[in-house]
Amino acid sequence: MEGGSAQASRATGQTIRKKAAITWGAVGVLLFAAVIVGGLSVFRAEKVSQARHDVKVIALALDGFARENGDYPKGTLGEICRMLRGEMVNGQNPKKLDYIDAQPHELNGLGEFVDPWGQPYRMSVDGATHVYSCGPNRIDEHGEGDDITSWK
């Protein structure tokens, strides 16, 4: 009988070790998930912070262009962005002043400034300078919802 008792004791020990391994495995998976979720939250916050910075810089650049040239730039969004980057377009920005230094990854194929989610920034200078990002949901809510604006 002693042999049977030893076998039962080994089986019980193996079962306990298996349960402990499963428990620690589950804890590890939960910790990994928490780190991923936390990391994504930080990554999202960094994008929102970058968009907040960008809309203010673009708004300041538009105002600086207007002070220097007597009026806001006119044209397509891509043309306006080119002028703010120092190009002369349709006779506008004749001094070729550079108001914004944009990196290639901050522009789309049309030369428009893009937000951290890859969407073009929206700009309007009707009475006041308004620049906004469509925000994390990438839906143009005209400065509402989760849009990130230069005026709020």
N, C-alpha and C positions, 0 to 999 in steps of 0.2 A: 504494500500500500504506500510505502514511502515513495516509491518511484512515481505513483499516480499523483501523489500530493505535490511532488516537485514539478511534474508536468503542468498541473493546474496552476501552480504558483507562477511558472514561466509564462503560461498563456495569459494569466491575469496581468502580469508585468508588461507583456507585449501589448495587450489591449490598452492599458493605461498610457504607454508610450505613444501608441497610435492616436489616441484621443488628444494627448498633449500636443502632438505634432499637428494635428488637424486644427486645434484651437489656436496655436501659434501661427499657423499658416493663415487662418482667417483673420487674425489680428494684423498680420503683415499686409494682407490684401486691403483691409480697411485703412491702415496707415498710408499705404501707397495711394489709395483713392483720395484720401484727405490731402495729401501733398499735391496731387495733380489738380484737384479742385482749387486749392489755395493758390497754386501756381497760375492757373488760368485766371483767377480773380485779380492777381497782381498784374498779369499780362494785359488784361482788359483795362485796368486802372491806368497802366502806362500809356495805352493807346488813347484813352480819353484825355489824359493829361497832355499828350502830344497834340491832339486835335485842338484843345483849348488854346494852347500856345500858338499853333499855326493860324487859327482864325484871327487872333489878335495881331499877329505879325502881318498877315495879308491885309487886314483893315488899315493898319498903320502905313503899309506900303502904298495902298490906294490913295490915302489922304496925302502922303508925301508926294506922290505923282501929281495930284491935283494942285498942291501948293507950288510945285516947281513948274508945271506946264499950264497953269491957269484953268484946267478942267480935268475931270476924271477920264481915264482911258476909255475909248469906245471901240467896240468890235466884238468878235466872238470871244468866248471864255478863253480859248487857246491863244487868241491874239492879245488879249489883255494880259495873260500870264507871260507871254513873250515880251511884252513891253515892260512889265515889272522885273523881268530878268535882264533888261538892258538892251533890248532890240528896238529898232525903229520900225514901226508898222504903220503904213498908210500916212506917213508924215508925222505921226505922233511919237513922242520921245526923241526929238531930233538930236538931243545931246547924248543919247544912248546911255542914260544913267541907269545903274543897276540898283533896284530897290529890294530885291530878294535874291539870295543865293540858294537855288534849289538843286538838290542832288538828283541824278537820273531816276532813282527809285521813288522820288517824290512827284514824278510827272507821269502822265499816261501817254499813249501814242499820239494824242492830239496836242500835246504840250501843256495840258491843264494840270494845275496843282491837284494832287490827290491826297485824301485823308488816309489815316492808318489802315482803313478797311478797303482801300483801293478805289474809292468813289471820288469824283471831282468835287472840290469845294464849290459852293454856290456863292455868288457875289452879286450885290445890288448896291447902286449908289443913288437911288432916287430920294433925294432930300437928306438922307443919312447913309453912312457906310454900313452895310450889313454883309457879313461873311459868315457862312455856317457850313458845318459838316452834317451829313445825313445820320451820323452816329453809328453805333454798333449794329442797329437793325438794318442799316443801308437803305432805309426808306425815306424819301424826301417828304418831311412833314412841315416844310416851310418854316423852320425854326421852332417848331413845337415838338412834343413827344421827347424822344431821346436825342434829338438834334443838338449839336454843340454849336453855340452861337458866339459872335463877337460882341453882342449888345446886351446880354443878360448876365 
